[in-house]
């Protein structure tokens, strides 16, 4: 070790150099000079110091490389649900009632018009019991009575028709006989007329007596009267025949009118029975072909008309994710961006995440109060009065791989989604404020 520096200055020397007896330097300066007369102390470098220096350089280079080459993707985390592409059919009861029988089962495939449930709105009375059932019974009794009247009217019509036909046949036969008698009577009249003419000629020739001429003339008159009597009988039979034929034509019309009146009465009673039966008990059918899910009713429970009994997923439709996020989360969301989906029913730590693609983003906000009851859980996610935007995501897969099997996804499953919006290097994210200002200056 070597020491360099000016020799120490003694205090007496300073005092001697001042004419007025005052020190030339302050006491602190003198003390500092006395402490440094040995020079600066230098430490010899060790091997550990070199290792630390190299490690620091490598770490600094690694950090710089990380900032320069590493990338980070900005994500928007939004919650949502799985829904069919064409929506679901929610089945409501047309009026409140008691569920008597439930035909539908979870996951059941149903055709359009298939019975799903039977509801009852029966009213009980202490004296009559089930009032509407009693009303239906009495209406049915009246309907059965009208049906019996219809059968009796049909039997009466058949009898009347048969009677008119027999009478017409008898009149026809009598007409035939009268016609024969009429022809015979005409012949008799002709003979009587010839006999009277011959007696007249003989009487004029004074070949016969007057009484014979008179008898012949009277016989002619009798035969003429008989012919007129037969003619009146012919006309009477003709009138009877015409009346019978008219009755035969009118009877079916009258019968049809009577049957129509009875049918109208029966139809009116059946309508009243149907209305009473509909008020007492009615069947809810499937409005569309599909799969039954989300059954919220059970036999014996009271059903409200404002709460859906069950939901039908249309057959053959695919599921899609509907995300609902506030404006702060959807500002940079665009169609075509990748989405990572995590289903609550299948924890992503165990079953992984699944990809999707943003299909559309709504241009207008939706109030949570306007959403269906299925989406009422959004209130706890974004707030009761915070408007949300609907984001539709196409699923990359309609199934989840669980324990080696492809399990189909179900409508209504809740999920959490990360929308991958923008990917940059770390250095770009760090310098983003500067880039923003630069962009503003350029504008």
Secondary structure, DSSP 4 states (H G I P E B T S, - for coil): ----SPPPPPHHHHHHH-TTS--SS-HHHHHHHHHTTT----PPP-HHHHHHHHHHHHHHHHHHHHHHH-EEEEEEEEEEEEEETT-EEEE--SS-EEEEEE---TT-EE-TT-EEEEEE---EETTTEEHHHHHHHHHHHHHHHHHHHHHHHHHHHHHHHHHHHHHHHHHHHHHHHHHHHHHHHHHHHHHHHHHHHHHHHHHHTT-S-HHHHHHHHHHHHHHHHHHHHHHHHHHHHHHHHHHHHHHHHHHHHHHHHHHHHHHHHHHHHHHHHHHHHHHHEEEEE-SSSEEEE-----TTPEEPTTS-SEEEEETTPPEEEEEEE-HHHHTT--TT-EEEEEETTS-HHHH--EEEEEEEE-SS-B-GGGS-GGGGGGHHHH-SS--BEEEEEEES-SEEEETTEEEEP-TT-EEEEEEEEEEEEHHHHHTHHHHHHHHHHH-
